[in-house]
Amino acid sequence: MPISPVLERQATYPFVRLNEAARRVEARGVEVIDFGAGDPREATDPLIREALVAGLRERMGYPLAQGLPELREAIAGW
């Protein structure tokens, strides 16, 4: 099935390249600890779940494109 020429020009998804690199390193016998996106196997502590629910607003809306000023300041200060 033909693919759009625009899609054919797209680079490989970065996480695919990262996973391929990790597999090559593992094949050399090096232990790789994957801190990427995953599916947690442990249950979330009830206190964390309650805090999350308590922090939700009725209507969230879209975030600012430039991000929250408090977050930007915290990142810049780190």
BAVEX-355269 format. One record per residue (C-alpha): x, y, z; residue in one letter; residue number from 1. Coordinates in steps of 0.05 Angstrom, whole numbers, plus 5000, padded with zeros to 4 digits. Example, Ala and Ser with C-alpha at 12.3 -4.5 7.8 and 13.67 -1.06 7.14 Angstrom:
REM BAVEX-355269
@x:5246&y:4910&z:5156&resn:A&resi:1
@x:5273&y:4979&z:5143&resn:S&resi:2
This chain:
REM BAVEX-355269
@x:5000&y:5000&z:5000&resn:M&resi:1
@x:5030&y:5068&z:4981&resn:P&resi:2
@x:5047&y:5117&z:5036&resn:I&resi:3
@x:5043&y:5192&z:5031&resn:S&resi:4
@x:5109&y:5222&z:5006&resn:P&resi:5
@x:5106&y:5269&z:5066&resn:V&resi:6
@x:5105&y:5210&z:5113&resn:L&resi:7
@x:5161&y:5175&z:5076&resn:E&resi:8
@x:5206&y:5235&z:5089&resn:R&resi:9
@x:5194&y:5234&z:5164&resn:Q&resi:10
@x:5252&y:5212&z:5208&resn:A&resi:11
@x:5246&y:5150&z:5251&resn:T&resi:12
@x:5210&y:5163&z:5316&resn:Y&resi:13
@x:5264&y:5180&z:5368&resn:P&resi:14
@x:5241&y:5128&z:5418&resn:F&resi:15
@x:5246&y:5074&z:5365&resn:V&resi:16
@x:5318&y:5094&z:5353&resn:R&resi:17
@x:5331&y:5096&z:5428&resn:L&resi:18
@x:5302&y:5026&z:5437&resn:N&resi:19
@x:5344&y:4999&z:5379&resn:E&resi:20
@x:5406&y:5029&z:5410&resn:A&resi:21
@x:5389&y:4999&z:5478&resn:A&resi:22
@x:5380&y:4930&z:5447&resn:R&resi:23
@x:5448&y:4936&z:5413&resn:R&resi:24
@x:5481&y:4953&z:5479&resn:V&resi:25
@x:5445&y:4896&z:5514&resn:E&resi:26
@x:5469&y:4848&z:5460&resn:A&resi:27
@x:5540&y:4867&z:5481&resn:R&resi:28
@x:5524&y:4844&z:5552&resn:G&resi:29
@x:5513&y:4912&z:5583&resn:V&resi:30
@x:5455&y:4919&z:5631&resn:E&resi:31
@x:5407&y:4974&z:5607&resn:V&resi:32
@x:5360&y:5007&z:5656&resn:I&resi:33
@x:5300&y:5034&z:5617&resn:D&resi:34
@x:5273&y:5099&z:5646&resn:F&resi:35
@x:5228&y:5110&z:5586&resn:G&resi:36
@x:5153&y:5109&z:5583&resn:A&resi:37
@x:5125&y:5045&z:5611&resn:G&resi:38
@x:5068&y:5010&z:5642&resn:D&resi:39
@x:5075&y:5010&z:5718&resn:P&resi:40
@x:5066&y:4942&z:5750&resn:R&resi:41
@x:5058&y:4967&z:5821&resn:E&resi:42
@x:4993&y:4995&z:5849&resn:A&resi:43
@x:4992&y:5070&z:5861&resn:T&resi:44
@x:4992&y:5088&z:5934&resn:D&resi:45
@x:4922&y:5109&z:5956&resn:P&resi:46
@x:4949&y:5175&z:5985&resn:L&resi:47
@x:4977&y:5193&z:5916&resn:I&resi:48
@x:4910&y:5177&z:5883&resn:R&resi:49
@x:4872&y:5218&z:5934&resn:E&resi:50
@x:4918&y:5277&z:5926&resn:A&resi:51
@x:4910&y:5274&z:5850&resn:L&resi:52
@x:4834&y:5273&z:5855&resn:V&resi:53
@x:4835&y:5330&z:5906&resn:A&resi:54
@x:4878&y:5372&z:5859&resn:G&resi:55
@x:4833&y:5365&z:5798&resn:L&resi:56
@x:4791&y:5424&z:5778&resn:R&resi:57
@x:4722&y:5416&z:5748&resn:E&resi:58
@x:4746&y:5444&z:5682&resn:R&resi:59
@x:4819&y:5442&z:5663&resn:M&resi:60
@x:4823&y:5475&z:5595&resn:G&resi:61
@x:4884&y:5477&z:5551&resn:Y&resi:62
@x:4951&y:5497&z:5580&resn:P&resi:63
@x:4987&y:5560&z:5558&resn:L&resi:64
@x:5031&y:5547&z:5497&resn:A&resi:65
@x:5092&y:5576&z:5532&resn:Q&resi:66
@x:5078&y:5536&z:5596&resn:G&resi:67
@x:5062&y:5557&z:5666&resn:L&resi:68
@x:5106&y:5614&z:5691&resn:P&resi:69
@x:5118&y:5578&z:5757&resn:E&resi:70
@x:5142&y:5516&z:5722&resn:L&resi:71
@x:5187&y:5555&z:5674&resn:R&resi:72
@x:5218&y:5593&z:5733&resn:E&resi:73
@x:5229&y:5528&z:5771&resn:A&resi:74
@x:5263&y:5496&z:5711&resn:I&resi:75
@x:5305&y:5557&z:5698&resn:A&resi:76
@x:5326&y:5560&z:5771&resn:G&resi:77
@x:5347&y:5487&z:5772&resn:W&resi:78
